[in-house]
């Protein structure tokens, strides 16, 4: 890098400088997290991307935010871990193999190479020595090892579950491949079939996952609320209805036992095993019930529970209410699912809106059994009454409050031997089986003699065969005879290998731990090493991962904590931040819409630093922003203003130390020194508070550069001016790293600006002799006064009531409340 002072350039040559500094940073490894470093640790992580091929400026917003936090924390004296990797397994690679005739590994590696190049192009300060790819056998070996630990603890198990099935292609389809009820590839009507599938028993951790949300105070509340609702803990009663003329029973769960006397029908899932017994009681209904069941074969859970009209057919059989002994009809319905709860629900039309609408459409009676407290007359219902109150028409329980009745009814049913108080969860065990190729093979074999046998640890990884034909028809692994045929680890006899692969959320549920020890070939990670870094201090990513990825990661980490592999808190992410999207013309960027601003194009046209500054400046980072030519061009001008204000004075400025502030000889110099430290304070405050509203900081940098430019018109040799020039590369470094590094080296420094300590705020520089206090009456500005800073509330009030503009609006009225923001505002609330 040239360190001689050239003739001043009016424009910053970003194309030359940015690439040169990126290469030098990587060559010198200045962003590598060091083992044994005595500084406090800070682990900042951006959710690892899927290697889809190209990055656009929406991705850059996310990575830039994480990078600024990492750079700031390094300069504030922390040993920072800031890694990057690739969530590389998944369906798109398999689809590419079908559509383009390219092997998934080849397609994935090509995309990784391009996205790695683009990520480096953005000037991000990742520790590339820790890069991981989840499709690497050395990574997915540990997926398999971890699966076996779940298996040993009874947390991994196999059972039948419904899937989307294409009868023509003979393959399982993801929900997104079966939209509209037809196969995405051949257009054949999709069926729902039961297949033997692998699950993880996340429900065993449901209570802890729910309770510990209260400890995640640095997570967005909306994310915690979504997880609470997803887990869906309900305390209630499980009890059974008898079936008339049969020894069968139908078990249901309810949180509203007080409405039991209002049951008018029972709804069961089409797949419920009791249906066959019901049809034996009423064989004349078999044809209509089976036709109804057939019509639902192509419907997803979402369609049945949320999108479709609530439908059902009568079975001809009747259930008997265990308390009222009334007989009620049994329906097979589309909205009850066999694998959720008991697969049956009691229909109480008067007190559940869904049941109310179903009863009306099927001309069923509606019997209100709970009246609002204080209401004595019963009026015809036009909609379900969902509230609590006083029971009516409820036998021995009539007159009781809802709360008391729930307890009394539970006791009565328990005494009768047909009911128990229970807790039910909305969350279900995690189905991890995928009948696809591009994923982690499940390390199980099946032996005729020994049954289900786990693959021993020393035989891991079970590798994906490289030469499998992927046609989109059936399971590619199941067709590969060489893969399927195996030897039993127990008896040595012939065995059949499991051909399912794992859901790709499996590897993303623990990848953050592998970053702490990525080259360990003997262990998933060394516990001592992981404990040096965990938990992740700041996690950054999209809110679309509110449930699956974040919930599964919490589950995995709690399991590892229970196993003693990690210590400390049993939550993996201390802080979570969801960034907003980047739009173009008010629309989400999409290749199909042709409105994508790619990284290569943005960097080539504007430079990395200008792009970063615009993404940080346009809005607070959690808000959605619009990419505009005007906005990014404004940041290009800012970069050039910094260059012009600083570059001509680099050599002279280097002689002025940064460890103390020089005296200001004029009001303009004092204003400049204050602008320097206002910008510093903003950067430090936004980082240490974790607000990350760097848009405010960049606005302060604008003021800094304006003041520097203005003073440079009249004096270029004063200590205050040269101090501000010398400080500027350090202050701007986390935001515009290439510009800062070039200016820093032109000042004669040999080491990187990014390993410098961020300047400390000097309170004397921030001090002002006079402030403007805004005076309001009932929220409306009535006067502004100039006064000394630090005024107490009582003194401010005395000044306010002396102002004619305030007096006019007080007009003898009582001041009921005073709202005082020191040095800024006093609002008087009057009656």
C-alpha positions, 0 to 999 in steps of 0.5 A: 500500500502506498504510504506517500502523500499523493496529490489530493484527489477530489474523489475517493478511488473506492475500486482501488482501495477497497479490494486492496484492503480486503486482501491485506486484512485477510492476509494478516488475519486481523479478524481472527478470534484468538484462543487464550486472549485475556480480553473479555469475549464477545460472540456476535453471530448472523444467521448462516445463509442458504447458498442459493447463488447470489446475494443482494442488498437486502442480505447486505443490510443484515451482514453489515449490521452484524459487522458493525457490531463486531468491529465496534466491540473489537475496538471497545476492547473485546476478543470478538468471535464473528464467524460465517458458514453455509446452511448447505443441505436442502431441497433447492439443490435437489431441484436444481439437479432435476431441472439442470442435470447438475449434481446437488454437491456441484450446484451447492459448492458453486453457489458457496464459492460465489456467495463467499466472494460476495461476502468478502466483497462487502468488507465483512470482518469474518473469521474465515478460519472458522468457516463451516459448510453443513454438507461437509461430511466432517460436519454432518458426521456430528449431526449423526453423532448427535442423533445417536445421543438423542436416540440413546436417551429415547428422544429420537424415535420412529412412528407412522405419520402422514405425509404428502405423497405423489402416487405417480412419482412415488415420492414424498413432497414438502408442503411447498411442493404440494401447493394447490393439492398437486405435485409441483413436478407432474401435476398429479393430485397429491395424497396424504399417506402414513409413512414410518418417520423419525421424530425428536421428542421436543415435547419432553422439553416443552415446559422448560422451553416455555418457562425459560422464555421469561429469562430471554428479556433481550429478545423481541417480545413478539418473538417470545409471544410467537414461541409461547403460542406455538408451544401452547400450554393448556391446563384442562381435563381429559375425559371419555365419552362412551359410544352407544351400542359399543364398548368403544370410547372417545377421549377428548381434552378441554380447557372448558369443563364448565361447558360439558353440559352444552356438548351437542356433537363429537367431532373426530378426525377421519384417520381416528381408529374409532371411525371403523368401529363407528361404521360397524355400528352404522354401516349405511353411512360407510359410503359417505364417510369413506368418500369424505375421507378420500376427499381429504387425502390431498389436503394439507394440515394448513388447508384442513385447519385454517383455509377450508370451510369447516365440513363434516359428515355424520357417522350414524353413531352416537356418543354418551355424555358421561355426566348428562347421559345425553346421546349426541351425534358423532361427526367425521370432520376436516378440521380435527387432526389425528395426530393433534391431541386425542384426534377428537373434540367435543362440540359446544356450539353455544361457547365456541365460535367454530362449533357454533358455525358448524352446528348452524350449517348442520342444523344441530341444537345450540344449548347455552350453559354459561350465562354472563355474571349478573345476567338472569334472562337467557336470550337467543344467541347470534354468536357463541358466548366465549366468556365465563360466568354462571352455569345454567342447565348443568345438573348438580353444577347449575348456579356455580361459577365457571371456575368452581364448576371446572374443579367440581366437574373434574372431581366428579369425572375422576371419581367416575374413573373416566377423567383426569386433570391434564396439561396439553401442548399445542407443540408436537414432536419434531418430524425430522425424516425427509425422503430426499437425497441432499441431507444428512443420512440417518445413522440406523440400519435394520437387521432381521435378527437384531431389528433397529440398530444404531450405527457405531460412532467409529463408523461415522459418518454414514456418507451420501453416495456421490453417484446417485441418480436424482430424477424426482421419482421416489427416494434416490437413496432407497434406489441405490442398492450399494447404499441400502445394503449394509452389515449389522453392527451387532451380528455382522449379518445382512442389514438394510440401511435407513434411507431417510435423511434429516430435516435441514433444521437439524444442523442449523440447531447447533452450528453455532457451537461448531464455530467455537471449535471448527477443526476438531476431528475428535469431538463435536466441540471441546466443552471447555472451548465452547464454554469460553465463547457460549452463549452467543452474545448477539444473534442477528437474523430475520423474524421469519425464524421465530419458531422453527430454527430458534425453538429447535436451537433452544431445545438442542442447547438444553439437551447438551446442557443436560448432558454436561457438554455446555455449562452456564445458562441453558439458552444459546442466544443472550440477545436476539435482533431482527433486522428489517427488509430492504424494498425496491419501489415498495416491493420485496426484492425478488428475482421473479419480479426483476427488482433485485439490486445485487451486491456486485452491481451495488459495490461496482457502482457506489463502493462498499462503504457507501452501500454500508453507510446507506443501509445503516443510515436509511432507517433504524435497523429493525425497520423496513427501508427502501433502496433508492438511488438518491439515498445511496448517492448521498452516502457516496457524497459523504464518503467523498466529503470525508476524503476531501476533509481529511486526506490533504492533512493526513501527515500533519494530523498524525503528529497530534495525539488522540489520547487527550483533547487539545484546547479550543482557541475559538468557538468554531474549534470548540463546536468541532471538538464537541461534534467529534465526541458527540459522534463517538458517544453515539457510536458507543451508546448504540453499541453498548445499549444494543439498540444498534440505531447507527442511523443516529450515529451516521447523522452525527458523523455528518455533523462532524464532517460538516464542522470539520469542512467548515473549519478547514476553510479558515484554519488548517494548522490548529491543534483542534482541527488536526485532532479532529482530522486524526480522530476521523478514521478511527471514529468512522472505521466500523461504518466505512472500514476501507475509507478509514483504513486508507486514511489511517495509513496515509497518516503514517500508521503501520498497523490497522485502524481496526485494532485501535481502541475506539476513542473514549468520550470526553465529557468536557468536550460535550459540555455546552454553555447554553441550551434551548428548552422547549416549553409546552402546554398540553403537548403544544409548543408555546415558547422556547428559552435559552438557559444554562444546562443542568437546570432542575425541574423547579427552576425550569417551571419558574422560567416557564410560567414567566413566559407570556406565551405560556401564561396566555394558555395557563390563564389561571388553570391548575397545572395537574402534571409536569413532564420534564426532560432535562435540558430539552423539554418541559410540558405542562398538563393543565385542566 
